[in-house]
Amino acid sequence: MPELPEAETIVRGLRPEVVGETVRRVEVVHEDVLRQPRRAFADRVRHTALDAVERRGKNVVLVLDSGDRLVVNLGMTGRLLPFPAPPVASRRPTHPAVRLRFEDGGVLVYDDMRRFGALEVLDAEAWSERDEALGPEPLSDDFTPQILARGLAASRSPLRSWLLDQRRLAGVGNIYASEAAWAAGVHPRQPAREIPAPAVKRLHGAIRRILAQAIEGGGTTIRDYRNARGEAGEFGGRLAVYGREGEPCRSCGTTVERIVFSNRSAFLCPACQPLRNPRRRSKGGRS
């Protein structure tokens, strides 16, 4: 699933293409990607102008001049593809679910092969509630080492589970949680409240550094992710542990391992990330 760097890359690609455009027609090809009835969705988007394109956590947010926000969660295979004119055959979307046709003839296509993504129009009040339910943005000034330390200290959850909880920190998923834990030298199953202060400070720096580097690299493509131009992200070649089971650690040469807990894989170097004196064993186990 696209994480913060992938969503941010898409947002940056969309801005120069769609901001200022006015929606002439809404075409819903597959209604199952909508979180509201087709007619309600179309009526709230049609004849509105796109004032801005933003990101919140893993979501792409299109700000409409009506004051509403069109929130797009890309799921596993969702893509937002802008075309300044009807697309040529070589760039035609393969699995269009929703099309926004603009007054100037351009089109913004939500394309989703597996249709696990979702589109929803929220008014100002509903958007405020959604926004407040999410944790701080990792690259914002609000996310300080002190905020991270307080959040970790209040939780028994394994570190990886804590990082994936969007109510605690918005935008981090499994890829960058694994990478940040490795860079900080913390085992992904280490109980959050048992991480020592020096490691918390390292973790804070690692989260911000790795996310910024991934944005610079255009995100990570494991299989399906593409940016707003349909191109793959280039950060995958810089991953230290994620998806590298059986390969040598980039720091010490120890074989990278994969463990499974909470029904999801985590990747780590057992030498660089030892599980340190947990007070009690976290739920889940190796498989």
N, C-alpha and C positions, 0 to 999 in steps of 0.2 A: 504494500500500500504506500502511495506517495506520502512522504513525511515533509517536515518544514522546508528543507532545501528544495525539494521538487515543487511544492506548491509555490514557493517564493520565485523560483525560476519561471514558472508558468505565468505568474502575475506580472513579472517584469517584461515578459514577452508579449502579453496581451495589451498592456497599457498603451503603447503607441499605435496599436491597431484598432482598438475599439472605443477608447475614451472619446466622448463627444458624439458618438453615433446614436441615432434614434431608431428604435425597433419599429419596423413597419408591420411585421407579421411573425407570429410564433407558431412553429410547426412541431407538434409532439408526435414522434414516431412510435415511442414506447413509453406508455404512461407509467410503467412500473418504476421508473427512475424518479418520479415526482413524489414528494411528501404531502401533496395536497391535490384536490381534484384538478383535472386538466383545464377545465374552463376557468376556475379561480386563478390558476397559475398564469394562463395566457392573458386573462383580462388585466392582471396586475403588472404584466411586463410590456404588453403591447402599447405603443405610442409613448413610451418613456425613453429618455436619453440616459446613456451611461455616463455618469459624472466622474466615476473613479473605479479603479480596480485595486482591491486590497487583499490582504491575507490575515487570517486569524487562526493560529494553530496550523492544522493541516487543510483548512478550508480556503477556497478562493471565494472572495466576496465582491460581487458587482454592485456598486452603489448607484441606485437609480435616482433620477431627479425628482421623483415623487416622494423621496424620503425612505422608501423601502430598500431592502437589500436582497439581492438574489444570491443565496449561499449555495455553493457547489462543493460537495464532498466527493472526491474523485474515486472513492472505493479502491479497488485493485487495478482496474484497467481503464478508468475514465480518462478522457482527454478533452481539452478545450482547444479547438482549432479555428483560428480566424482566417477568413479568406476575403480579400478586398473585392473580389468578383466571383462569380460562380466558379468553383474549383475545376481545374483541368483534370483529366483522367488520372494522371500520374500522382496527384495529391488528393484524390477524392477520398473522403472518410469511408472506412470499411464497415463501421457499425454505428451509424448515426442514431441517436436517441431523441435529441431535441435540436432544432435549428432556430436561431434568432436571425431573421432577415432584416437588414437595415435599409433605410430610405435611399442610400446611395448605391444600392445593389450588392453590397457586401453581405457576408453571412458569418455568424459565429456558431460553430457546431459543437454540441456535446456528444462525443463519440465514446461508446462504452461496450466492449465486446461481451463482458460477463454481466453487465448491468447491476453491479453491486454498489455503484455510486448513487448519489441522491442530489436533487435540486429542490430548493424551497425558497419561497419569497416570504420575508419576515418584515413586519412593520417595525417602527423604531422601538416600541416597548418590548416586543418579542425578541428583537435583536439584542437589546440591552440585557435581557435575562440570559440569553445564550452566551453572550460575551462574558458576563459576570460568572457564569458557571465554569469557565475555563481558567486554568492557572496562568501565571505570568508568561510572557513571551521570553524565551531564553536569551534573545539578543537585545532585549530592551534594557533600559537603565533600571527598571523595576526589579530585575532579576539580579540580586546581589549575592555574594557569598553568605551573607548573614541570613537572607531569605531562604536560601537552599539549606543551610545548616538547621534552621528552625523547623523546616518542613521534614527533613530527614529524621531529626531527633524525636519527632512526635509519632513516628511510624515504625511498626514491627515488620512491615513488608520487605521482601527481598529488594535490593537496589533496583534490579531490572524492572520489577513490577511497579515500583514507585515511579521510575522514569517514564513508564508507559501510561501512567494514569493522567489523562488530560486535565483532570481537575487540579492536579498539583503542578504540572508543567505542560504548557501547550506546544504541540508540534513534534515532540520527540517520539519516534517509533523504534522498532526493534533494531534496525540497522545502526542508527546513531547512538542508541542506548548501549549496544555492544561495543561500539568504537570508543565512546566516552569512558566506559568502565575500564576498558583496556588501557587507555591513555592515562587514567588516574591510578591504575594499579589496584583496582578494587574488584573482587569476585562478584559476578552478577547476582549470586544468591546471598551475599552478605546482608544481614538485616540492616535496614536503613539507619536505625538509631545506634548501631554499633560501629559505624564508620568513624574513625578518628578525625579530629579537626584538620590535620594536615592533608588527609586524603579528600576531605570535603572541599577544601580550597583547590586542590588539584582537579577535582571533578568539575567544579564550577568553571575553571578555565578551559578544561577539555571540552565541555559541552559547547561553550561559545566558540572556541577556536575551530572545532571540527564542523559545526554547522556553517560557520562563515566560509570555511574552505570548500565545503560541499556546494554551497551556493555559487561560489566562484567557479567551480567545476561544472556547473549546470545540473547538479543533482546526480543521483546514482541510478543507473538502469541495471536491474537484475534480470528482468525479462520484459515487462510491459511498458514501463514508464517512458513517456516521450514529452518533450517540451512543447510550447505553443507553435513551433515550426515543424513538429513531427520528428524531432531529432532526439537521439539517445543522450542521456547524461554521461559525463566523462569522469566522474569521481570514483567509479567502481574500481579502477586500477590502483587507487590509493588506499583502499580499505585494508586495515591491519588484521582484523580477525573475522569479521562477518563474512560468512560463506567460504571461509578458508580452512575448513576442517581437514586435518591431515597434512597441512602445509606448515612450513616453519614460521615461528613468530618473527616478525620483522625486527624485534628488539633483541631477543636472546637466542633464537633458533630452535626453541622448544616447540614440539608439535602442537598446533592449535587444536583444541577440542571443541566438540559440540555437546551441550547438555540440554535436556528438555525439562522444563517445569512450567506449571500453569498452562500446559498444552502448547507451549511455544518454545522454539529453539533459541538458545543463547550460545555465543561463541566466545572463547576465552583462551588465554595462555595460562596453563596451570602454574608455571613458574613465576610469571609476572603478576598474577592475580590470585594469590593463595586465599583460601577461605579462613579468616582469622577468628579464632576463639568465639564462635557464636554462643550466646547464652542458652539458646535452644535451637533445635534444628528447624529450618524453614520447611514449609509444606512443599511437596513435590519431590521428584527424584530424577536421577539420571536414567536415560533409556537409550 
